[in-house]
Amino acid sequence: MRILWRPFGFSRILLKVGHWISTEPKPPIPPAQKLRTCALVLEGQRKHFSTMPEVEACRRDPELFSPPSSVRGMTELDRTAFTKMVTIPVLKVRKEIVSQLMRSLKRAALQRPGIKRVIEDPEDEDGQVMIDKNPGITSAVNKINNIDNTYRNFQMEVLSGEENMMTKVRENNYNYEFDFSKVYWNPRLSTEHSRITELLRPGDVLFDVFAGVGPFVIPAAKKNCTVFANDLNPESHKWLVHNCKLNKVDQKVKVYNLDGKDFLQGPVREELVRQLEPLSRERKHSVHVVMNLPAKAVEFLGAFKSLLDGPPCRSEQLPIVHCYSFSKDAHPAEDVQQQAGAVLGASLEACSSVHLVRNVAPNKEMLCITFQIPAAVLYKNQARNLENREEPPLKRQKTEKAFPEEKIQIAADI
């Protein structure tokens, strides 16, 4: 008698696997479910799973993931010709034991790029149970794709409840309303929103380049900071305006609907000129720039290069940037510093700090690098002066001692 659950200690009801007498002919393989309706999928075979009739009957088909023969010689692309429907065996298990089971089946489960090995069962009634137990919830949804568009929203399917995606959220004592299907919102970032807010002081200036519906903007405005908020998504812009009014900070926030680069080189530049001009240099407040677009924010740092004219302000008055990024590197902090430094054209290893925000996926971290924009990057004249001063006058090239002394003087001035 062969059984599957004995090595794992699972009940026979749990995995719904029957007993088979080895002397009897094996029963036919039960019909496989489609991938979108399964909880766990398996591929191939391993020696320690040879007791399962379904797995014994499976054989790896070398043509399974190869292009169909009908596309050979195709001169005009027909995407539908590359579609192939494949049925595979599945296991349906309770959610609470999925992690334990996956550790045991790590090498036997299906591994294909873009295909999840564990998915929700659409017939699962937990969605309705969640609604029943929480009076404030009207819908239970499932994310069915990754964030892969300009506006950072994703497609969802309604598992139970109403089709309406209008959402009300209370985070850190502030209220937000938005259409969840059209904007980006992540409740796992509430701690990060609080961390940045705590760095601000009343009177500080905050530029939020990718503001979303306002999770950085509204707490900063409530702290009596002057806030300039921007988002490219028209829906995010609409709900940002709405949430500023909802939290009664609309008089302290200037809202824009621009591309991030246009916002930095337009409204941000104009305000920095006012904040950093000689008559305003006795100010005691700080200027902060938040760039929370982890997939691309580092690329926008180039907009700061030679952004301002005139003599540079004191180093302590230079704008402070909080830029978010993803890293899959074995040393994520150093990786993010190198990414940002490469775009700015200046090393940040000795003048920046990196904060680990959260683990997004296995071997993928979300981090925030904080630094003051170097004057040599921000000011045109400073960069030009540095270039000129790196070349000593011809008349001083006659002695060998003058050149190193000048180098030391330049380094001290910087």
Residue pairs with C-beta under 8 A, 6 or more apart in sequence:
1 19
1 20
1 21
1 22
2 19
2 20
2 22
2 51
2 52
2 53
3 12
3 17
3 19
3 51
4 10
4 15
4 17
4 49
4 51
4 52
5 11
5 12
5 14
5 15
5 17
7 48
8 100
8 101
8 104
10 93
10 97
12 18
14 93
14 94
14 97
15 91
15 93
16 92
17 52
20 26
20 27
20 53
26 53
26 57
27 53
29 53
29 54
29 57
29 89
30 54
31 87
32 87
32 88
32 89
32 90
33 87
33 90
34 87
35 41
35 86
35 88
35 115
35 119
36 119
36 122
37 121
37 122
37 123
38 88
38 90
38 91
38 92
38 119
38 121
39 90
39 91
39 92
39 93
39 98
39 118
39 119
39 120
39 121
40 90
40 91
40 92
40 93
40 98
40 101
40 102
40 105
40 109
40 117
40 118
41 88
41 89
41 90
41 109
41 110
41 117
42 55
42 58
42 88
42 89
42 90
42 91
42 105
42 108
42 109
42 110
43 58
43 60
43 88
43 108
43 109
43 110
43 111
44 58
44 60
44 108
45 55
45 56
45 58
45 108
46 107
46 108
49 55
49 108
50 56
54 89
55 89
55 108
58 89
64 86
65 112
67 82
68 81
68 82
68 84
70 81
71 78
71 81
71 82
74 81
88 110
91 101
92 121
93 101
95 126
98 118
102 109
102 117
102 118
109 117
110 117
111 117
120 142
120 159
122 159
124 159
125 160
126 140
127 140
127 159
127 160
127 161
128 140
128 160
128 161
130 137
130 140
130 160
131 137
131 138
131 139
131 140
131 160
131 161
137 161
138 161
138 162
138 164
139 158
139 160
139 161
139 162
139 163
139 164
139 165
140 158
140 159
140 160
140 161
141 156
141 157
141 158
141 159
141 165
141 180
142 156
142 157
142 159
143 154
143 155
143 156
144 154
144 155
144 156
144 157
145 154
145 155
146 154
147 153
147 154
147 184
147 295
148 154
150 232
150 233
151 182
151 183
151 184
151 232
151 233
151 235
151 236
152 183
152 184
152 212
152 233
152 293
153 181
153 182
153 183
153 184
153 233
153 235
156 165
156 180
156 181
165 179
165 180
165 181
165 182
166 177
166 178
166 179
166 180
167 177
167 178
167 179
167 180
167 185
168 175
168 176
168 177
169 175
169 176
169 177
169 178
169 185
169 187
170 176
171 187
171 190
171 193
171 215
172 190
172 193
172 194
172 197
172 219
174 215
174 218
174 219
174 222
174 247
175 243
175 246
175 247
176 185
176 213
176 214
176 215
176 218
176 239
176 243
176 246
177 239
177 242
177 243
177 246
178 185
178 213
178 235
178 236
178 239
178 242
178 243
179 235
179 239
182 233
182 235
183 212
183 213
183 233
183 235
183 236
183 239
184 212
184 233
184 236
185 212
185 213
185 215
188 358
189 215
189 292
189 357
189 358
190 215
192 357
192 358
192 368
193 215
193 216
193 219
194 219
195 355
196 216
196 288
196 290
196 322
197 216
197 219
197 220
197 223
199 288
200 206
200 220
200 223
200 225
200 286
200 288
201 223
201 225
201 285
201 286
202 223
202 224
202 225
203 224
203 225
203 226
203 284
203 285
204 220
204 225
204 226
204 285
204 286
204 287
204 288
205 225
205 226
205 227
205 228
205 271
205 275
205 285
205 286
205 287
205 288
206 216
206 217
206 220
206 225
206 226
206 227
206 228
206 288
206 289
206 290
207 227
207 228
207 230
207 263
207 264
207 268
207 271
207 287
207 288
207 289
207 290
207 319
208 216
208 217
208 220
208 227
208 228
208 229
208 230
208 290
208 292
209 230
209 260
209 263
209 264
209 268
209 289
209 290
209 291
209 293
209 297
209 300
210 230
210 231
210 232
210 260
210 290
210 291
210 292
210 293
210 297
211 217
211 229
211 230
211 231
211 236
211 240
211 255
212 231
212 236
212 240
212 292
213 236
213 239
213 240
213 243
214 229
214 239
214 240
214 243
214 244
214 247
216 290
216 292
217 227
217 229
217 240
217 244
217 249
217 253
218 243
218 244
218 247
218 249
218 253
220 227
221 227
221 244
221 247
221 249
221 252
221 253
222 247
222 249
224 252
225 252
226 252
227 249
227 252
227 253
227 254
228 253
228 254
228 256
228 267
228 268
228 271
229 240
229 253
229 254
229 255
229 256
230 255
230 256
230 257
230 258
230 260
230 263
230 267
231 237
231 240
231 256
231 257
232 257
232 258
232 259
232 260
234 257
237 255
237 256
237 257
240 255
241 250
241 255
244 250
244 253
244 255
254 267
256 263
256 267
258 266
258 267
260 291
260 293
260 297
260 300
260 303
261 300
261 303
264 300
264 303
264 304
264 307
265 303
265 307
268 289
269 307
269 308
272 287
272 307
272 308
272 319
273 308
274 280
275 283
275 287
276 287
276 308
276 313
276 317
277 310
278 311
281 313
281 314
281 317
283 317
286 320
287 317
287 319
287 320
288 319
288 320
288 321
288 322
289 319
289 320
289 321
289 322
290 322
291 297
291 300
291 301
291 321
291 322
291 323
291 324
292 324
293 300
293 324
294 324
294 325
294 326
294 366
295 326
297 323
297 324
297 325
298 323
298 325
298 336
298 339
298 340
298 343
299 343
301 321
301 323
301 340
301 343
301 344
302 343
302 344
304 321
304 344
304 373
304 377
304 378
305 344
305 345
305 377
305 378
306 377
306 378
306 379
306 380
306 383
307 378
308 378
308 379
308 380
309 379
309 380
309 381
310 379
310 381
311 379
311 381
312 318
312 375
312 378
312 379
312 381
312 382
313 375
315 372
315 375
318 372
318 373
318 374
318 375
318 378
319 372
319 373
319 378
320 370
320 371
320 372
321 369
321 370
321 371
321 372
321 373
322 368
322 369
322 370
323 340
323 368
323 369
323 370
324 357
324 366
324 367
324 368
325 336
325 339
325 340
325 366
325 367
325 368
325 369
326 360
326 364
326 365
326 366
326 367
327 335
327 336
327 339
327 364
327 365
327 367
328 363
328 364
328 365
329 335
332 354
332 356
332 365
332 367
333 354
333 356
333 367
334 349
336 354
336 367
336 369
337 348
337 349
337 352
337 354
337 369
338 349
340 348
340 352
340 369
340 371
341 347
341 348
341 349
344 373
344 374
344 377
345 377
346 374
346 376
346 377
348 369
348 371
351 371
351 372
351 374
352 369
352 370
352 371
353 369
353 370
353 371
354 367
354 368
354 369
354 370
355 367
355 368
355 369
355 370
356 365
356 366
356 367
357 365
357 366
357 367
357 368
358 365
358 366
359 365
359 366
360 366
375 382
376 382
376 383
376 386
376 414
377 383
386 410
386 414
389 410
389 413
390 410
392 402
392 403
392 406
396 402
396 403
396 406
397 403
